[in-house]
C-alpha cells in the first residue's frame, strides 16, 4: 500500500461561511450523498438491529440525514443528536420537520468528549457517520460513548480511512469530481484527517472497553461494539 500520509486534523464544527450556509451544505449532501446516508441506515437496520423502542444517540449528525432517515424507517425509535455547530442544528431541525420526525428528535449542542450533562447508561444505541475524524480527543470520545451507552447497548461509528490503496485513490481522484462535485475538496481534507484501521485498533486496545471491533473496506472503516 505504500507509506501512509501523516494525519492532518480538519478542525471542529462546520458552520455558515460567506460561500455556503449550512442549509446549502445540507442540500448538497442530500443530493450527492443521499445514497450513502441510505446505506448507513440499511446497515443499522440489517446488522446493528436496534431493539424495539430504542433510544438512540447520534454523534455529529451535521444536517441530520442519517438519523432522520433511520427514524423514518423505524417509527418506534427516538433520537438525540449531539452537534457542536449551532448552524448545523438549525439546518438539521428544519430537515427533521420536513421529514415529519421532529417530535422524535432532539438536538443538543455539545461534543463527544464532554457529554457531562448525559447520564450513564442512557442510550440503547450510539451511532455516528463521518464525524470521528473531527473529534479532537477520540480516546476520550470513546470513553464517553462507553459511559452513556447501556451495558447491553450497541455502537456503530462509520468514517473514512486515510490509508487508501491504489484503487481507492483512483475512485477519489477520477470519479470524485462526478460523485462529490464542489464537495470534493472537503472529502479530500476529511480523508486526510481520518484514521487508519490499525490506528483505531491500537487506540481501542489501550482503553480496554470490551468487545469493540474495527472493520474496514476499500474506502471506509467502522467501529462497532455490542455485548449481545
Steps between C-alpha positions, in 0.01 A plus 500: 500500500798732549565760763195644669491878508516672838156586630395864446225601748203665334365702789171504682146610424378587149332840506357758261758671278471782246525235227250249637231486768433175684166481321684504167747245636208282610337516157823402323566217744150364445534519121855367477509259795138402544581144394782479755271618780248236393771233502600608851138462612466159331804370682359615833164341420638169371818444701494716811127438551387758757271343761131589508443849638873577510631838610774603256784751530651631177843663531563783256182470291581807290192563282341197664417278202632176649305519824193653334470222242561238768196635685302499175570126474438421866209692650564349846841670540586832664824684436720764659753666270815641662634774272770764559371746237197716575469560126480125432245460778287763327524319165441155652197623693344626177576171327339300782189715473485455122534120534231486769712361784566813706292373794741209544826694458676731743821680402750587773799727465818333615800284417560129552793554736288696750158340538484592868130591486410149380453236767672161501324217315256733319492354147425168335698597190770757415564574131719736302573553132808692378549677832788308656772688310374825656541380858787682670549227763366173358610289796299719735212488252500119508509505881199730511307289250575191709365685804172624350406179313317235700691184602295302247514781243659527157736741325552557127746770391582534129766723345748524216847343515824682426704203376336477159634248252559560130146408396343723766722794403387457140136509611556822694707681237330380180137445601506744789424810289190328359391347830575785741495810279593814692526293819807313367750724677321438831498125434876505446572703814275263696694199368826669600359554851370145543663206673627165379343177626825410678516838675151448637571142607802616698301787647214277612733233637639750752150591620390144587136571423402142424365361174576789264593403144655697213400396149590653164437490127660676204401853602362484853539359846263439788519456874233272639419384852236268635470285808241282322 
